[in-house]
Amino acid sequence: MLCHKTQLQTLLSRHIGCGNGITAQAVAQLIEVPPRQVRHLVTELRMDGVAVCGTPRDGYYIAASGEELEATCQFLRARAMHSLVLESRLRNVPLPDLIGQMKLPT
């Protein structure tokens, strides 16, 4: 039997472009994994260089264009920045200081 990551990549190969997204819940049912594991599998595919795009509104899909890939990158950056803002508040450290401590380009 195929590994779950391979199953996901095969499934997503039939979902090209933003208009053809598939929800994490549907993916989970089709490849028989918990919905939370779908996110981990998507991360693995992205780490392998597969252009898996998606948002909660659009579902997961393979990028059909550079614009779709850029939109997903912007979504991920905004989510990461939101998490950094939350961390800065919890640590009571200004965001620029926190980012500077992490040596991230601004």
N, C-alpha and C positions, 0 to 999 in steps of 0.2 A: 504494500500500500504506500502511496505517496506521503511524504512528510507534509505537515500542515502548511509550512511556508510555501512549498511547491504547489499545494492545492490552492492556496490564496493567490499566488502569482498566475496560475492557470485561470482561475475565476476572474481575476481582474483584467486579464487579457481580452475578456469579452465585454469589458466596461471601459471603453476608451472615450475620453472627453467628459467634461463637467456635466453635460446633460444626461450622461449614462451612469451616474454614480449609483452605488449600492450601499445601503446602510450597514453599519457594523452588526446590527442584530440579524439582518438577512445573511450576511457573510458567516456569522457564527453558526446559524442553523445549517447552512449549506455545507460547511466544512466540519461541522460537529465539534466545535470548541466553545468555551465560554466567551461571551462578548468582550470581556477584559483581555483575553488572550489575543483577540483580533488586533488590538492596538499594539501589542508586543510583536506580533508577526509583521504588521505594517512597518514598524520601526526596523525590524531586521531586513525587510526588503529595501527600505530606504537606505540603510547602512550598506547594502550590497549595490547601491547605485540605481535601483529601479525607481522610476519617476512616479511613485504613488502619490497622488494628490488627494485632497479631500478636506471637507469641513463637516461639522455636524449637520448643516443644512443640505449640503450637496451629496454626502456620502463619499465613499472611496471610489477612485477611478485612476486610470493611467492617463497622464497628461497627453493631450492631443496637440498642444502648442506650447511655445515658450511662455506665452501669457498665462496659461493655466498653471504652469510650474511656478511662475513668479507670484501669482496670487496665493498659492499654497505656501510659498516661502514667506510672504508677507504675513499670512495668517499665523504661521508658526513663530515668527519673530514677535508679533504682537502678544501672543500667548506667553512667550518666554519673558518679555518685558513686564507683563502683568505680574508674573511670578516673582521677578526681581523687585518690583515695587512692593509686593507683599512682604518679601524678606526684609527689605530695607526698613519697613514700618515695624516689623517684629523685632528687629535688632536695634531699632531706634538710631539708625545710621542713614544719613542722606544718600539717596540713590547714586549720585555721582561718586561719592566716596566708596560705596559698595562696589560699583562697577570698576573703579580704579583699583580697588583691592583685588579684584578678580582678573585684572589686566585685560579687560575686554575693550576693543575699540568702540568709540561712541559715534 
